[in-house]
Amino acid sequence: MIVVLTATEAAYGAVRALLPDLSLHETPAGTLFEVSGSVALGLTGTGNHAAAALTERAIAEFSPAAVFFVGEAGPLRSWLEPGDVVVATKIYAYEGGREDASGFQARPRAWEAPHRLEQLARHVARSFTGARVEFQPIAAGEVLLAPGAALEGRLHAVYNDAVAVDMESAGLAGAGHLHDATPTLTVRGIGTAAPAAAFALAVIAALPSSGARTGHVIKNIVSGDVNGVVVQAGVVQGNVIVHREHDDFAAAVTAAARSGVVDEVTFARVMLALHDPRPGPVLRELLADHPDLLGLL
């Protein structure tokens, strides 16, 4: 399971529009998620505190393999343009500090992006045509920053490598830090969440389809099931060999996406559908205009 969190209804809608066959999932405390195959989508509301609380709740509920935060960010660099995507390589919680007669001395917290997840995102970005994707630090605080505000100058002076600012990423990173086995990644669109949603789902589609993991460690699993091995009670470690009957089909769809025959949104949906136990009906609907690809099923 992968969790995708958003702070606003606009970002939620951008992700939701890309997910087929949604079903409602309610936690014991009443928090609602919508689930599509291996993806659970949730809304945190704005602010780092809300993001931290809902990230913690999502991890406890789903034991996900990763948590993504998708939404918009404000640019701190003039070369960022509306529609660009920023993947956070580092998150600064910029409001930490000390204030005295001499002024403000920053005492930030910072979290690096998980190496494996960042590496996978960079790999996906090399063939992603939906937007320009930048891998840069992001600053996060509780202040809604307007252009020209005095705080913008402090961010430039103290957090000089941060290229964008948001209000939730520090909460996500802080909560994820408490769970060693749950990597978190922030994916933000400049001015709009739609390209960030498409890129995040492309990364999710490229993730291995191993299942939930807590508890026992299970090694050297061999499976002939297209969906990999789903172990509700353990971590899968060691050499995992999965023989997929749809490998040729997935390779063909990937090639079609890279050549522009299949658009990025359809590609992401197809890759997600391959994680479902019975992907056939969804795939036939998504690729109705591509009988050559459907012939490989």
TIMAR-335265 format. One line per field, with one value per residue (C-alpha): x, y, z. Coordinates in steps of 0.25 Angstrom, whole numbers, plus 5000, padded with zeros to 4 digits. Layout:
// residues N
x: [X/...]
y: [Y/...]
z: [Z/...]
//
This chain:
// residues 297
x: [5000/5004/4998/4997/4993/4989/4986/4975/4963/4969/4981/4972/4964/4976/4981/4967/4964/4976/4971/4961/4950/4951/4945/4943/4952/4949/4959/4954/4955/4947/4958/4953/4962/4959/4966/4969/4976/4989/4988/4981/4978/4975/4973/4981/4977/4987/4999/5010/5003/4991/5000/5008/4996/4990/5003/5004/4990/4992/5004/4997/4985/4992/5006/5010/5022/5023/5016/5015/5011/5005/5001/5005/5017/5021/5033/5046/5053/5050/5054/5042/5030/5016/5014/5028/5029/5039/5043/5048/5062/5062/5052/5055/5045/5049/5042/5051/5060/5063/5059/5067/5071/5081/5070/5066/5076/5071/5071/5064/5061/5064/5061/5067/5059/5060/5071/5064/5051/5059/5067/5054/5048/5060/5059/5045/5047/5057/5046/5034/5028/5017/5025/5039/5043/5053/5060/5063/5061/5048/5045/5033/5026/5013/5013/5005/5016/5012/5021/5030/5028/5040/5040/5044/5057/5060/5058/5067/5078/5077/5072/5078/5077/5062/5055/5040/5032/5020/5012/5012/5025/5032/5020/5021/5036/5035/5025/5032/5045/5038/5036/5049/5043/5033/5040/5033/5034/5029/5025/5020/5015/5017/5004/4996/4996/4992/5006/5011/5000/5003/5018/5015/5006/5017/5027/5017/5015/5030/5030/5032/5018/5023/5012/5011/5022/5022/5027/5034/5045/5043/5054/5056/5042/5039/5025/5019/5007/5007/5004/5017/5016/5007/5011/5002/5011/5025/5037/5041/5057/5067/5066/5052/5049/5035/5031/5021/5012/5010/5024/5024/5011/5017/5029/5021/5013/5025/5031/5018/5018/5032/5029/5017/5007/5001/5000/5006/4992/4988/5002/5001/4987/4991/5004/4995/4984/4995/4996/4981/4977/4969/4974/4968/4955/4962/4973/4963/4956/4968/4974/4962/4968/4981/4977/4991/4995/4983/4987/4999/4990]
y: [5000/5014/5026/5040/5052/5065/5078/5085/5080/5085/5076/5065/5066/5066/5053/5047/5050/5040/5028/5018/5010/5018/5012/5019/5014/5020/5019/5016/5030/5035/5039/5036/5031/5027/5015/5011/4998/5000/5015/5021/5036/5045/5060/5066/5081/5092/5093/5085/5080/5075/5068/5061/5056/5050/5045/5037/5032/5028/5020/5013/5010/5005/5001/5007/5005/5020/5033/5044/5058/5064/5079/5093/5101/5116/5118/5125/5126/5134/5122/5113/5114/5111/5096/5092/5081/5081/5068/5072/5067/5073/5079/5091/5094/5109/5114/5108/5119/5128/5143/5153/5167/5164/5159/5145/5133/5121/5107/5099/5085/5078/5064/5058/5051/5036/5031/5020/5028/5040/5031/5025/5038/5043/5031/5033/5048/5045/5040/5048/5058/5064/5075/5080/5073/5079/5072/5083/5087/5092/5101/5098/5107/5111/5125/5127/5134/5146/5151/5162/5158/5161/5146/5143/5151/5143/5130/5134/5138/5127/5115/5119/5106/5105/5108/5107/5108/5101/5099/5083/5077/5078/5071/5060/5058/5059/5048/5040/5041/5034/5022/5016/5007/5017/5027/5040/5049/5063/5066/5080/5087/5102/5109/5096/5082/5075/5072/5068/5058/5052/5051/5045/5034/5031/5029/5021/5012/5009/5005/4990/4983/4976/4977/4983/4981/4980/4969/4957/4957/4947/4944/4938/4938/4932/4935/4933/4943/4955/4964/4960/4955/4961/4958/4965/4962/4964/4971/4964/4964/4957/4952/4953/4947/4950/4944/4954/4949/4964/4968/4969/4977/4986/4988/4991/5002/5008/5009/5015/5025/5029/5031/5039/5029/5027/5040/5041/5040/5027/5021/5024/5018/5006/5003/5004/4995/4984/4984/4979/4965/4966/4977/4973/4981/4994/4992/4989/5002/5010/5005/5004/5012/5004/4990/4986/4988/4980/4969/4966/4963]
z: [5000/4997/5004/4996/5005/5001/5008/5000/4992/4979/4981/4986/4973/4964/4970/4971/4956/4953/4961/4956/4964/4978/4990/5004/5016/5030/5041/5055/5059/5047/5037/5023/5012/4998/4993/4978/4977/4985/4987/4999/4997/5009/5012/5024/5023/5023/5033/5038/5051/5043/5033/5044/5051/5038/5034/5047/5046/5031/5035/5047/5038/5026/5029/5015/5007/5005/5008/4997/5000/4987/4986/4982/4986/4985/4977/4984/4971/4958/4949/4954/4945/4947/4945/4949/4959/4971/4978/4991/4993/5007/5016/5025/5037/5036/5048/5059/5065/5076/5077/5085/5085/5074/5065/5060/5060/5052/5059/5048/5047/5034/5027/5015/5005/5006/4997/4990/4987/4982/4973/4967/4965/4958/4949/4946/4943/4932/4923/4929/4919/4927/4933/4937/4949/4959/4971/4981/4996/5001/5013/5021/5032/5037/5030/5017/5010/5000/4990/4995/5010/5019/5022/5008/5010/5022/5015/5004/5014/5024/5015/5002/4995/4997/4984/4989/5001/5007/5020/5021/5017/5031/5038/5028/5029/5044/5045/5035/5043/5054/5045/5040/5030/5024/5014/5011/4999/4996/4982/4979/4967/4965/4964/4962/4967/4955/4949/4963/4964/4950/4954/4968/4962/4951/4963/4970/4958/4957/4972/4974/4977/4990/5001/5015/5025/5040/5049/5044/5034/5022/5013/4999/4994/4980/4974/4961/4964/4956/4968/4975/4989/4999/5014/5024/5035/5031/5023/5011/5010/5002/4988/4983/4970/4964/4950/4944/4933/4929/4928/4913/4913/4924/4915/4903/4910/4916/4902/4897/4908/4905/4890/4893/4888/4902/4910/4924/4932/4924/4927/4942/4942/4935/4944/4956/4950/4949/4964/4965/4966/4953/4944/4931/4931/4936/4925/4914/4918/4919/4906/4897/4887/4887/4882/4879/4894/4898/4889/4899/4911]
//
